[in-house]
Amino acid sequence: MHIQHVVTQRVTFRTNRAGVLGLFLLLWLTACHNAPPAGQIPAVVVDESTVRDHRVGPPGPLRLSDTQWGQLNGEPCGGNHFLAYELTISASGMVESATLLPYTGSCNFVPHSPNPPPVVMARLKQAEDLIRAQRFVPWEIDGHPARVLVRTSLALAPPERFGPPRPFPALTDVPDFSMTLARRGCEGRCPVYSVTVAGDGTVTYKGFAYVAVQGSQRDHISTLASMELLDRFRQANFLAALPSYSGAYDGGYNVLTLQMGEKRYEVVDESGLEVGLPDAIFNLEEAMDKSTQSARWVKGK
C-alpha cells in the first residue's frame, strides 16, 4: 500500500511538472507572438475614446442580409450588434494587426460561447478586411508619431434603407443653402449641441448641455469647403433617405437638416445603423463635426 502511494505521488508530480512546463511554453510562445519585431518600439496603449478623433472615416459596418439579421437576433446571446477588436496601429496610421476579442453577447449572467454567433462567424474574413482597411491620423507621444494599441469595434447592421428617389439639384443652381447637425442627447450624458454651415462658409455653433462651451460661437470655413460638404450630401443620396430611422433603441437623437432655398429636408437618426441608416448618411454626421472642428467647443480641444 505504501509503495503504491509513493508511485502515485511520483506519477502525479511528473504530470503536474509536465503541465507547468507546458504552461510556461504556452506563455513563452504567446509572448514571442505578441512581441514587436527586433528593433521596433512596443506599442503604447491609448484610450479607445480617442479613436473617433484619429480615424479617417469610420469603418463598415458589416452589413448582413435581412435573413442573417433575423438569425442574429434569434440567437440567445446575439443582441450585441458589434465585434470588438484590439488593433496595433503603426506610427504612420496603418493597421498592423487586428485581434478579435471574445464576443460578450447580450447575456450578462448566462454562460455562452466567446465566439460570435454562427451567422457572424461565417463573415469574419469580411469583418477583418473592413477593420484592417481603416486609416488613422497618427497618435503623438512626446511630440512624435507613435505605434499604439487600442480597442475599437465594428458595427453589425441590416441592409441600408432608402425612400423614393429624389433628384438632387445641380450645385450651381442652388441659390442659397445651409446644413445643420443637431445632437439632441440620449439617456446618458451625451453632448447636446448643434452646428450649422451656411453656403458662404459661416459656421454657427450652439452648445446646450454636457459640452465644454455653452452658448453660441461663430467661425468661418472657405466657400469651397462649404460646397464640398454640400456635395457630400448629394453623394450620400440624402434626399432619398427616410425621414426617420428609429424604433430599435436609443442610440442618441441626432438630426441632419439640409436647407436649399425654400426647401427643407430632414433626417432623424435615433436608432441609426440598427434600422438601416445608410452608411454615407451616417458618415455625414462625422463630416459635419470634422469640417467645423466642433470638438474644440464640445470637448474643449
Buried (B, 14 or more C-beta within 10 A) or exposed (E): EEEEEEEEEEEEEEEEEEEEEEEEEEEEEEEEEEEEEEEEEEBEEBEBEEBEBBBEEBBBBBBBEEEBBEBBBEBEBBEBBBBBBBBBBBBEBEBBBBEBEEBBBBBEEEEBEEEBBEBBEEBBEEBBEBBBEBBBEBBEBEEEBBBBBBBBBBBBBBEBEBEEEEEBBEEEEBEEBBBBBBBBBBEEEBBBBBBBBBBEBBBBBBBBEBBBBBEEBEBEBEEEBBBBBBEBBBEBBBBBBBEBBBEBEEBBBBBBBBBBEEEEBBBBBBBBBBBBBBBBBBBBBBBBBBBBBBBBBBEEE
